[in-house]
């Protein structure tokens, strides 16, 4: 919920203040730095979690099959739906 | 390509650092740090979206695209889940329930721990974590080499929070809004679908 509020708050401020290009450029640079921080800390949470590491050895292959196939077919379906439904109309 | 490289390096450096240099007792603090970063990041993405004229334009067209996207992600996810289940010798109801986490790894395993076995819950946990990792890596690649719309496919329920900043950087405000709404719908569907599909 905090996350949605934070996003909506940013949108509201952006919408009413009509930020100029320079501020948005700075914002974009800050984003890259924070995104790196986020992904790094998410990575640390994955690496430090003993459940994940021990699970990887036993159910890693099964989970890899599930995750790669669900992602793969999501991509295929979205690509095809876009090509044949969105573009046709 | 630089963006993808930055992403991959950040995630893998994090995993290695976490695994070799940090004590597992710090896990709550790490999650707290991640959530602070994410809160600031979503505010910053919000500023971008709010400032763009495209965000609130063509609402009905966006609604149609959203419907197409969410339907395709659900169908694709279930298709992948069924095939993965067949390969792994798993019953179709468990396979669909694992897939129906849509990347939300903190919820689906909790539900499955109650209604299914610990092993199915553990597979759901790892599967959905890996889905998020795949999404983080694939979104910029798909946006660059296929199209922006297809880049919205892998994120699933994470499209509204953790992978939204990546979508926002890799595509445009138009697609970021659709991505957010897609993630919100899938997030609402997860508790219902995981319970329902496992009971089949």
Contacts between the chains, C-beta under 8 A, distances in Angstrom:
chain1	res1	chain2	res2	distance
A	2	B	35	7.7
A	2	B	39	6.0
A	3	B	35	8.0
A	3	B	38	6.2
A	3	B	39	6.2
A	3	B	42	5.4
A	3	B	160	7.9
A	3	B	161	5.0
A	4	B	160	7.6
A	6	B	39	4.8
A	6	B	40	7.7
A	6	B	42	4.7
A	6	B	43	4.6
A	6	B	46	6.9
A	7	B	42	4.3
A	7	B	43	7.0
A	7	B	45	6.5
A	7	B	46	4.4
A	7	B	49	7.9
A	7	B	164	7.7
A	7	B	180	7.4
A	8	B	46	6.6
A	9	B	43	6.2
A	9	B	46	6.4
A	10	B	42	6.8
A	10	B	43	4.1
A	10	B	44	6.5
A	10	B	45	6.6
A	10	B	46	2.1
A	10	B	47	4.6
A	10	B	48	7.9
A	10	B	49	7.4
A	10	B	50	6.2
A	11	B	46	4.2
A	11	B	47	7.6
A	11	B	49	5.2
A	11	B	50	3.7
A	11	B	55	7.4
A	12	B	46	7.7
A	12	B	50	6.3
A	13	B	46	7.5
A	13	B	47	6.3
A	13	B	50	6.3
A	14	B	46	6.3
A	14	B	47	4.2
A	14	B	48	6.7
A	14	B	49	6.6
A	14	B	50	2.5
A	14	B	51	4.0
A	14	B	52	7.8
A	15	B	50	3.9
A	15	B	51	7.2
A	15	B	55	8.0
A	15	B	56	7.9
A	16	B	50	7.8
A	17	B	51	7.9
A	18	B	51	6.7
A	19	B	47	6.5
A	19	B	51	4.9
A	24	B	47	7.4
A	24	B	48	6.7
A	24	B	51	6.0
A	27	B	44	5.6
A	27	B	47	5.5
A	27	B	48	6.6
A	28	B	48	7.3
A	30	B	44	6.2
A	31	B	41	6.6
A	31	B	44	5.0
A	31	B	45	7.1
A	31	B	48	7.9
A	31	B	165	6.6
A	31	B	168	8.0
A	31	B	169	6.9
A	32	B	6	7.4
A	32	B	169	7.7
A	34	B	37	5.6
A	34	B	40	5.6
A	34	B	41	4.9
A	34	B	44	6.8
A	35	B	7	7.8
A	35	B	10	7.7
A	35	B	41	6.2
A	35	B	165	5.3
A	35	B	166	7.3
A	35	B	169	7.3
A	36	B	6	6.4
A	36	B	10	4.8
A	37	B	37	5.0
A	38	B	34	6.2
A	38	B	37	3.9
A	38	B	38	5.8
A	38	B	41	5.8
A	38	B	162	7.7
A	38	B	165	7.4
A	39	B	7	6.1
A	39	B	10	3.7
A	39	B	11	5.0
A	39	B	14	6.4
A	39	B	136	6.8
A	40	B	10	4.8
A	40	B	11	7.6
A	40	B	13	6.1
A	40	B	14	4.1
A	40	B	17	7.5
A	41	B	14	6.4
A	41	B	30	5.8
A	41	B	33	4.7
A	41	B	34	4.5
A	41	B	37	6.1
A	42	B	11	6.9
A	42	B	14	6.3
A	42	B	34	5.3
A	42	B	162	7.2
A	43	B	10	6.6
A	43	B	11	4.4
A	43	B	12	6.6
A	43	B	13	6.6
A	43	B	14	2.0
A	43	B	15	4.4
A	43	B	16	7.9
A	43	B	17	7.3
A	43	B	18	6.3
A	44	B	14	4.5
A	44	B	15	7.3
A	44	B	17	5.5
A	44	B	18	3.5
A	44	B	22	6.1
A	44	B	30	5.2
A	45	B	14	7.8
A	45	B	18	6.5
A	45	B	27	6.5
A	45	B	30	4.5
A	45	B	31	5.8
A	45	B	34	6.2
A	46	B	14	7.2
A	46	B	15	5.3
A	46	B	18	6.5
A	46	B	129	6.7
A	46	B	133	7.7
A	47	B	14	6.5
A	47	B	15	3.8
A	47	B	16	6.3
A	47	B	17	6.6
A	47	B	18	2.8
A	47	B	19	3.7
A	47	B	20	7.7
A	47	B	22	7.5
A	48	B	18	3.8
A	48	B	19	6.6
A	48	B	22	4.8
A	48	B	23	7.5
A	48	B	24	5.5
A	48	B	26	6.5
A	48	B	27	5.7
A	48	B	30	6.4
A	49	B	18	7.8
A	49	B	24	7.0
A	49	B	27	6.1
A	50	B	24	5.3
A	51	B	122	7.8
A	51	B	125	7.4
A	52	B	125	7.9
A	52	B	126	6.7
A	52	B	129	6.8
A	53	B	19	7.0
A	55	B	122	5.3
A	55	B	125	7.0
A	55	B	126	5.2
A	56	B	126	7.0
A	59	B	119	7.0
A	59	B	122	5.7
A	59	B	123	5.1
A	59	B	126	6.0
A	60	B	126	7.0
A	62	B	84	7.9
A	62	B	88	4.9
A	62	B	90	7.9
A	62	B	123	5.5
A	62	B	127	7.9
A	63	B	123	5.4
A	63	B	126	3.7
A	63	B	127	4.4
A	63	B	130	5.8
A	64	B	130	6.4
A	65	B	84	4.7
A	65	B	87	5.6
A	65	B	88	5.9
A	66	B	80	7.5
A	66	B	81	6.6
A	66	B	84	4.3
A	66	B	85	7.9
A	66	B	88	7.5
A	66	B	95	7.7
A	66	B	98	5.7
A	66	B	99	6.6
A	66	B	123	6.8
A	66	B	127	4.1
A	66	B	130	8.0
A	67	B	126	7.8
A	67	B	127	4.8
A	67	B	128	7.4
A	67	B	130	3.6
A	67	B	131	4.6
A	67	B	134	6.0
A	68	B	130	7.7
A	68	B	134	6.9
A	69	B	80	3.6
A	69	B	81	7.3
A	69	B	83	5.4
A	69	B	84	4.4
A	70	B	76	7.3
A	70	B	77	4.7
A	70	B	80	3.7
A	70	B	81	5.6
A	70	B	84	7.0
A	70	B	99	5.0
A	70	B	127	7.5
A	70	B	131	6.3
A	71	B	80	7.1
A	71	B	131	5.9
A	71	B	134	4.7
A	71	B	135	7.0
A	71	B	138	7.0
A	71	B	153	7.7
A	71	B	154	4.7
A	72	B	80	6.1
A	73	B	75	8.0
A	73	B	76	3.9
A	73	B	77	6.9
A	73	B	79	4.4
A	73	B	80	3.8
A	73	B	83	7.6
A	74	B	72	7.2
A	74	B	73	5.0
A	74	B	76	3.7
A	74	B	77	5.4
A	74	B	80	6.9
A	74	B	153	4.4
A	74	B	154	6.0
A	74	B	156	7.2
A	75	B	76	7.1
A	75	B	138	7.5
A	75	B	142	6.8
A	75	B	150	6.2
A	75	B	153	4.5
A	75	B	154	6.2
A	76	B	76	6.2
A	77	B	72	4.0
A	77	B	73	7.1
A	77	B	75	5.2
A	77	B	76	3.5
A	77	B	79	7.2
A	77	B	153	7.5
A	78	B	69	6.2
A	78	B	72	4.4
A	78	B	73	6.3
A	78	B	76	6.6
A	78	B	149	6.7
A	78	B	150	5.3
A	78	B	152	6.7
A	78	B	153	3.8
A	79	B	146	6.5
A	79	B	147	8.0
A	79	B	150	4.7
A	79	B	153	7.4
A	80	B	72	7.6
A	81	B	68	5.1
A	81	B	69	7.6
A	81	B	71	7.2
A	81	B	72	4.1
A	82	B	68	7.1
A	82	B	72	7.8
A	82	B	147	7.0
A	82	B	149	4.6
A	82	B	150	6.4
A	85	B	68	5.6
A	86	B	64	8.0
A	86	B	65	6.5
A	86	B	68	5.9
A	86	B	149	7.1
